[in-house]
């Protein structure tokens, strides 16, 4: 029953997000994965070593067998298994710069390819296979993921309601450390249950200027590449017109201690430490887990910010 009177609630726009209007709006990437598993009745799936262990959880919960595969220095599969009946191949469009690899895999596997576009929020429907993207990795929303399906799917689950914005509020107040602790606590609270996107996140996302965000991310990516490419192990960057990178993946040739950047208020995440515990992880994947710097390129920053960050990174490399 609608409440009348009392304190004034959070003021939010009435409209809903339009950008992914043809997708199924769920609470998380894991909710998308679990929805796919339930729909397809997957017998076995090939999953990457180099990822967050959270993607394995939906498969474990649904009792689906999976094998792990390695990636090479181009962030592409080392081997391409022949799929038996009921088997699928799961690939991450790493950092939003591997669209060409996605196309190659689709040519090979067709609708038995599962595309993880959590590193390119703006990717929409691709071919006649399942794909999904995540809002939480891109914007300050507590939940939100968008699943593209090759068939109609009815989602009867309730909206996600166990959200928190404490971490965002603390950062807004200037409490970076306190906000980070709250962020880690909130991340641990999330699971693989299927919910529809919360009304809060849906309304917040409707405020995003999509084209402006895409333009700034691409510009910042290209600025960093022009400044750091000679020091970067990765050489495969050829982003297409429809690609909007998640970060600029910088892998230095030598060792680099990113904690030296903290004194300049530059905070670089780790993506991901989980492969360090995998028996099948290759030497290169271990190096990714320990040395990769996924540099932020989002719309909060401009060319001057990118130049400042690159300058401090290069200085640290020269002093190593």
N, C-alpha and C positions, 0 to 999 in steps of 0.2 A: 504494500500500500504506500502511495506517495506521501512523504512527510510534508506538512504545511507548517511554516513558522520555524522558530528556533534559530540557531546560529547560521550564518551564511556559508555555504559550502564552497569548495574550490571552483573558481570560475573557469570553465572550459568551453571551447567552441562547440556548436551543435553539429557541425558537419563531420562526416567520417572520412578516413583516408581514401583517396581516389587512385593513387598510383598502382597499387596491387589489387585493384577491384575485381580482377578475374581469378585471384588466388583464394585459397582457403586460409583465413586468418586464425592462426593458433597462437599458443602462448610461448613456445620455444622450438628450437631446432630439434630437440629430442622428441618433443610431441609430434613434430612432422615425421621424424624417422619411424616412430612407433605406429603412427597412422598408416604409413606406407607398408610396414611389415604386416599389419593386420589385414590390409586390403589385398596384398599380393600373396600372402601365405608363403613367404620365402623359405626355402629349404636350407639354403646356404648363401653366404655373401662374402665377397672378397673386400676387405677393409684395409686402409692404409696404416702402416706402423706410425707414421708421423702425423699425429693428430692428438686432440684431447681425448683422454680415456672416456669421457662422458658419452661419446658417440657409441661406445660398445654397450652401454647400459640398456638401451631399448632392445637390442638383440638378445642380451642375457635374460631380460625379463620375459621375452616372448619365446625363449628356448630355441633360438635360431643359431645354427652352427655358422661359424665364420673362420676364414683363414686371413692372416695378415700378409700384406705385400709391401715390398720396399720401393722407395723412389730414388731416382738418380739426381745428379746435380742440376738438372733442369726441372726438378720437382715433378717428374713424370714417372709412371710405373716402370720398374726394371723389366718385369715380365708381363705378358698378356695371356692369362689362362683361357683355355677353351671352356666355355660354360656348359655344364650339363643342364638337363631339365630342372627348372625350379631354382637355378642359381643366378645371382646378380653380381654386378661389379659396381662398387661405390667409389666415386672419385671426388676429391675436393678441388675446386677451382682456386688453388692456392693464391692468396693475396689479390685475387681478382685479375690476375695476369695470365691465366692459363686457358683462355677460351679456345685457342687453337687445339689444345690437347683434348678438351671436351668434345670438340667436333670429330677428332680422330677416333675417340672412344665410342662416340655414337655410331660412326660408320662401322665400327667393329661389333658393337654389342646391341645397337638399336634400343628397343624399349626395355632392355634388361640392364641398362645403365641408370644408376641413381646419382644425380648430380647435387653435390653440396655446394651451394652458392652463398654460404654464410660470409664469405669474404668479398661478395659483391651484392650488396643489398638491392641494387637497382636492376639486377638481371630478372627478366620476366620469363614467360613460358619459352622453353626450349624443346622443340621437336615433340614427340609423343611419348616422352618418358617423364618420370617423377623428378622434380627439382624443388629446392626450397632455399630460402634466404632468411636472415635473422636481423631484426631491428635493434636488438639490445647491444649488438656489437658496434652499431653505428651511431646511435643517438642516446640521449639521456632518458630512455624509457625503461620501466622495470621489466617489461616482457614484450613479446611480439615476434612472430615468425610467419612467413607466407609460403604456403605449399601449392605448387602447381602440379595438377594431376591430369593424366590423359583420359580420365573418365570422371563421371559425377560421383561425389562422395558426400554423404550426409553426416554432418557433425552434430551430435545431440548433446555433447558434453557442455557443462556450464562455463561461463567466463572465468578466467583466472582472477582470483581475489586476494591471494596471500602475498601481495606485492609490498615493496617498501621503497621509499625514495630518500631514506635517511642519508645514504652515502652521497647522493647528489646535493642535498641540502647542506651537508657539512662542507662539501667542496665550495659551494656557493658562498658560504660564510668564511671561507679562507682556511678551513681546517683540513688541509690535504691529508695528513696522516690519520686523523680520526675518520675522515671520509673513506680512506682506503681500507681501514679495518672493518668499517661497516659494509663496504662493498664486498670484501672477502666473505664475511659472515652471510650476506644475502646470497651470494653465488652458491655457497654450500647448501643453502636451504632449498635450492631449486632441484627438481627431479624430472623424471621422464613421464609423469602423468599427462594425459591429454586434456587440455583445456582450450577453449576459444580465447582469443586475445582479450585482455582486460579492456574495459571501456576507457580507463584512464590513458593507456598507451595508444588506443585507437584515436582518441581525441587529440592527444599530443602530437601524433604523427601527421595529423591533418594540417598542422601549422608549418610543416617543413617545406621550404622552397626547394623542391627536388632538383630542378635544373641548376640552381645556384650552387647547391652542395656538390653535384657532379662536376661542375666546372672547376670549383676550387680544389677538389681532390685531384683531379687530373693535372691541373696547373702545379700544385705542390709536388706531386709525384715527379713530374718532368723536371722541375727545378732541382730536386734532390738528385735525380739521375744525372743531370748535367754536372753537378758538383762532386758526386761520389763514385761515378761509374768506374773510374780508373782504379779505385781501391776495392771494388766489389767483386767477389768471386762470381756472382751471378752475372751473366751477359745476355740473357734471353729476353730482355724487356722489349716487347713490341705490342703495346696495348692498342687494341682496335678502337674504332669510333664508338662502339657500344660498351666498352669496358670502363669501369670506374673502380680503381684499385682501393683495397682496404688499407694498405700500408705500403711503405717502400721497404721491401726486404733487403737489408744490407748485411752481407756476410763478409767480414774483413778477412784478408788473407792470413793475418796473424792473430794472436790472442788480444783480446780487448776487454777491459774491466769497465762495464757500463756504469758502475756505481760512481765513477769520477764525474759523471754528468749530473748527479743529484745536486751538487753545489750550484749548478746553473738552472735548477728547477726543470730539468729535462728528465722525464721518467719514461723508460722504455720497458714494455712488458716482455715476458718470456712466452714464446709460442713454439713448442710446448715442452715442459719438462717430463711429461709422462713417458715418452719413448725411452728414456734412460733406464726404465725398469723392464723393458721388453727384451726377451732373449733373442728375438729375431731382428732387432734393430741393427742396422748397418753402422759402420764407422762414420759414414757421412751423416746419417740421421742423428747419431749421438752428437755430432758437431753442430748440427742445426739446433738441437735442444739446448746446447750450452753456449753457443756463440752468435746465433742469429740476432740481429737487431731489427725488429719490425718498426720502422720509424713512423710516427704519427703524421698524417697528411690531411687531416679532416678540416672541415670548413671553419674551425675556430682559428686557423692559422693562415698566414700569408707568406709571400715570397721572402720578406725580411726574416720571419721566424725560421723558415727553411734554411736560409743562408746562415743564420746564427747557429742553428743546430749542427749543420754540416761543418762549420768552422770549428766548433768544439770537438766534434768527433775526429776530424782530421788532425787536430792538435794532439788529441789523446793517442792517436795511432803513431804520430811522429815521435811521441815521448815514450812509447811502449818499449 
